């Protein structure tokens, strides 16, 4: 056996090095008292819900750049028209994600989210705590139901012809600010008792409205406010400032954990009496690879209404489409030549279809404005016309 040789000084140095190594080992491997690292947070999924890009979308809003005041982004929404400055941000932590809902399994995981949403930085960080996710309506809601296997309605040809047989499909949203934006609000957002033109069919409020809200440009001036903490949605039509308060044509409140419809005969912020947000195309879900809900669309003339709509703009008739009409892209339509994001939208139109919600230009589908949209790619969608669509028989389709 070789003996250790060295001067006292060398022995002292060796001893110090040995003691330092022991301290480092204890620091690295001692950890907590139990020796097991504690998880950053857990993911809570609602009963009967499946994690999907759409199901976790609202969680994504809270986990990315959502602010209590409109700013550079709203779920990473960066519209050049959004001038207000974002509220101060605070770093948080985030898991993989995107949106909210259906029962059909899809490829994403809900993002943990604080009970009360807080301002977040442009670059997501992991969320420290998790709360009950906020889904945009239950998975059993008709907005989220797959209609690809339902029968074609007997009056399909008449309805498609009335909307526009040769009129082309048009995405009514783009990268320059067209579309219907929405605002993320919290319990600290100022609230107002809005005065309504159609007060007898409007929810009295109060309505949370940020100091500089995003409002749809154009004639309808929709203002949508979403509270992720309470999972509630407030929507206003034809909104405008009135002195120190606000006025609007009509307004409605929706509990996004409920399947309840508006009272029969009542409007909402939409002519059909439906919520607007559940039918919007959003960048996050398209970028995530799937839209798992029906899409809102408009038609030039309508009469009457059918489930799930609750309101009409003209008396029922047989030659014009009713509010609430469900239309889908025919399964036989080849979409392989379209761009990847356009294919996501068109696949959703085959599977979930679109719901007629308002009077307007034929085959206009609604979405959220976002500077990241590739407008050239979406222009390809205009190669499709009314001949590529069919009306779905939804007489047996009801909320769960």
C-alpha positions, 0 to 999 in steps of 0.5 A: 500500500502506497503511503500518502506523503507530503508536508503539513501544508500540503496535508492541510490543503488536501484536507480543505479540499476534501471538506469542500467536496463534502459540503458541495455533495450535501448541497447538491443531493440533500435537497429538501428534507424529503429529498424529492423536488416539489412540482411547480404546479398541477394541471386541473381539467374539468370533469368530462373534458379532454385537453385540446388546443381549443379547450386550453385556449383561454388558459393560453390567454392567461399564460401568455400576454393577456393583460387587464388592459388592451395592449400589444397582445391579447393571447399574443394578439398583436394588432397594428391598430392596438395603440394602448400600452399594456399594463405592467407585467409580472413573470409567471410560469406556463405549461404547453398549451392552447385552448378550451373544450370538446369531448373529442381527444385532441393534442394539447394540454391545458395550461395551469392558470391562477384563479385571478389572471395577472398581467403576463410577459410577452415570453411565457414562463411556467405557472406557479399555481393551477386553478379550474380551467375556463372552457369556452362553453361545455364540450356538450354545447352544440358549438363544440359538437362534430356534425360531420356525420349528420344528414344533409337537410332536405332544404339544403339546395334552397338555403345554399342558393339563398345565401349565394351559390356562386358567392365565395368564402371570405375570412372576415379577419386579417393582419391589419386589424379587421375582425372582432377583437376581445379584451381580457378583464379581471375583477379589478377592471372598471364596470359600467351600467350601460344604457341600451337601445334594446334594453328589454332584450339586454342583460342590465350589467354591470359590464367590465370595460377596460379604460382603452378597450379593443372595439371592432371597427366597422359598423357593428362596433362589438366589444367583448370582455372575457374574465378568465378567473370567473369564466364569464363573458360580456358582449356588447353591440354598437358600443360607444362612449356616453359622457363618462359611461357607455351606451350600446345597441344591445348586450348579453352576459354568458357563463362559459361553464353553462349551456344555458341559452338566451330567453326565447325571442331575445337578441344578444350582441349578435342578431341570432341571440348567440355568443360571439366569442365561441365562433371566432377563429383565433390565431393560437388554435390555428397555429396549434393545428386544430379548431374544435368548434363551429365558426360564426358566419353571415348571410345577406338575408335571413328569416326566423331562427332555429336552435340554438339561435333565439332571435330573428330579424324577419318573420319565418319563411321557407326560402331564406336561411334562419338564424342558427342554420348549420352549414358545413364544407362538403367532405368531397372538397379537396383542400390539400392545395391550400396553405397549412393554416387555411387547411386548419380552418377548412378542416374545421368547416368540414367537421364542425361547420359554421353557424349563421349568426348575423346578417351580412355579406355571404359566406363571411366567417369571423375571426380575431384580428392578429398581425401574425395572420398570413393574409395571402394564404387566407385569400386562397379560401376565396376559391371556394363558393357556395357550391362547396357547402351543404346545410346540416340537419340539426333537428336532433342536435341540442346542448347536453 
